Every structure is written in C-alpha cells, then in structure tokens.
C-alpha cells in the first residue's frame, strides 16, 4: 500500500464497474438485436418470442437473494468473477441453437437465457456493494449513475455492431462474439478488483478519505468473521415503508428498461419498417442520450448534496424529473416521420437515464451488515419487470396487431414510479436493523432510519 500521496484508485474500480456492466447489458441485448431474424428463422410468433425474452428475467429474479447472500458471505470479487465467466459461457452457447430442430431450439434457447439470467443475478448488488465500499456518500450518486449508465453505453456501442453482425453473418454469430468477449474479461476482473484495504496501489490517505466520509471500507473483511447475513433481516426491509416505495419505483423503472432491451429493435423493424442494420444504428441514438442522462442524473444529485440540500431532495429531484420525461415515448403513437419517432424515444431514454438513481438510493439506505442481500432484494422487485414487461407487450401486440398500446403501457410505468417516489418513499435515510431484542444495531455514523 503506497502512503506517499493520496491516490485515486477508486476511479479505476469505477471504470471496471462501468466496463463489466457494459458487457452485462450487451449480453442481455443480444436477444433483442437477433430477435427479429431469429423469429423469422425459427418460425415463432410474438407471444413465444415474448416468453423467450422473459427467460432471462425469471432466473434473474430468482437468483437475486441467493446472489446477494453469496456476495455478503464470500465477497464481491470472487462471486462476481464467477458470474461473468458463467453468463458469458451460456451466451456463447446460444449461438448453436440454430443447429437444432425448431421445437428443441426454442426450448434450449429459453434454458440458456434462463442460465444467463441466473449467473448475472449478483452483478448489480455487487456493483452497489463495491460502490458502498469504495466511495464516500457525497460521491456515491455519481459513481452509481456512471456504472448504471453503462446499460445505455452498451446499446450505443454494441447495437450497431451486433446489427451489422446479424445483417452480414447471421444472428447466431452475435452470441458467439459476445460470449468470447465476456469470458476474456473475467480474467481481467480477477487481476484488477480488490477490497479497498487490500489494493496494492491505494494509499493510506485515500482509505482514510473514503472511510471518514461514509465508505464501508471493511465490508468484506467483517463478513468473513460473522458467518454471513441473518435472513430475518429481510422481514425488516420488507416492512419499511421507504424501501417498499423504492422497490415499487424500481419495478416501474425497469419496465421502461426492458422495453428498450427486448422489444424496441423489433418495434423499429416491424412497426416502422426498418432493416435490422438500420434498426441497430437507430437503437444506439436513444442509448447515447440515455447514457448522458444517466451520468447527468448522478452529477446533479451529488452537486445538490454538496450545496447543502438534503439527501432526499438530491436523489428524488432527478428521479422524478427524469421519469416524467420518459412518458414522451407515448407521443410516438401520433407521428409517422422516422426522425420524430427517434426524437421522442431519445427524449424518453434520456429521461429514464436521468431518473435511474435507484442504486444510489440502495447504497445510501442499505445496512452494512447485509449490503449485498439488501441490493439483491431491491433487484428482485425491480427485475420482476424483466419477466412481466416482455410477456405483457407480446400479448398486447398479439391482441392488437401493433405497438401503440405497448407504448402506453410502458409510459404508465413511468407515472407509477413518480407516484411511488412522491407519496410512498418519504425521507431517504439509512435503514438501521434491530436484533432479536428489538434494539438497534449500530451501523456507522450516517443518516439512519429504524425499521
């Protein structure tokens, strides 16, 4: 550990979180880019495609609490590295389902997508855990926004590339390329990620800066000695009104996310008549502004904190404002020009990015004792939308023959999330757990909220 001067190793850690989340979301988006061509080759209808899209979500939701427990029990580095390798392997294997008879291909594709979702389950709780350990409270909003904005960067970077691969070589090759890329990155992760006190390049001054300003620098070290989290703490989180509001809000926000990750490229091809190559490039434009909005939301939130505003105002203002902007996608139902469709979708994605501060709220509110489990619970509720959104939209398209009511459904999700943050969440503070005798368990010198 270098002590000569104050280092900034936490920014390298943030870069790694950004890169791994980019790969994470690119692997989720492979099925969306390949979806239209795959649907044609395999002869499946919109409802069946909706269920295939949802396969990821079923496993992702089921794996959240076990994944959070693994993070708390064994630490972020090893659990996350295993997840990267496994989800990348199952992504690669999806490239070979076209060799099977159609009935078996659909079943196998569902199973492989299910396994990708299960392996990715610890990823965002792991991100929140690492941010909580490496970043002071006043930097946490920006840090969380940056890793979360990688979902938009992934679309902006990989959607054109994957669209070209499908157009030039066939949909199967998308899965092979992304799978190999992720497997290689798992090795990079193992060489780069450490706990704050164990990093060979960090200075004592940086550790002191992080620890004295709210960073949980000893998070993984303490977990090695206490046998992991106590499961009865889940009930305390589930009966906390603030957390219920946060969970509902995240479910609705993810409803918007999974429209863009699953049906949006299909919308551009089937509803707007674009080629898959053009759709790949067009899909990147809203994603670029989603990335800008995602980073900007965190910067605004932390700027408000530094200006002396409350944590509640600093987090809620970008969230509510951004979600109101997201409802603009409904206006696509009333225009025909492609540039106007792209414009409204871009505005909606920018707003969604601006309001995607849920993981910062989790880092602000999670008890140190169960930071991974708390993030897993949050992501469980949020990603129920990864199951319901693709399926509901599939049924809407099947019943109506168009995407018009599907866009209304996604826009309504944004309004429900606004309601949740305005009227249910209340004041944002750290949750304090209670022991078996009903006494508060000391966490750290930070804003607190007894459950």
Buried (B, 14 or more C-beta within 10 A) or exposed (E): EBEEEBBEBBEBBBEBBBBBBBBBBBBBBBBBBBBBBBBEBBEBEBBBBBBBBBBBBBBBBBBBBBBBBBBBBBBBBBBBBBBBBBBBBBBBBBBBBBEBEEEEBBEBBBBBBBBBBBBBBBBBBBBBBBBBBBBBBBBBBBBBBBBBBBBBBBBBBBBBBBBBBBBEEBBBBBBBBBBBBBBEBBEBBBEBBBBBBEBEEBBBBBBEBBBEBBBBBBBBBEBEEEEBBBEEBBEBBEEBEBBBBBBBBBBBBBBBBBBBBBBBBBBBBBBBEBEBBBBBBBBBBBBBBBBBBBBBBBBBBBBBBEEEEBBBEBBBBBBBBBBBBBBBBBBBBEEEEBEEBBBBBBBBBBBBBBBBBBBBBBBBBBBBBBBBBBBBBBBBBBBBBBBBBBBBBBBBBEEEEBBBBBBBBBBBBBBBBBBBBBEBBBEBBBBBBBEEEEEEEEBEEBBBBEB
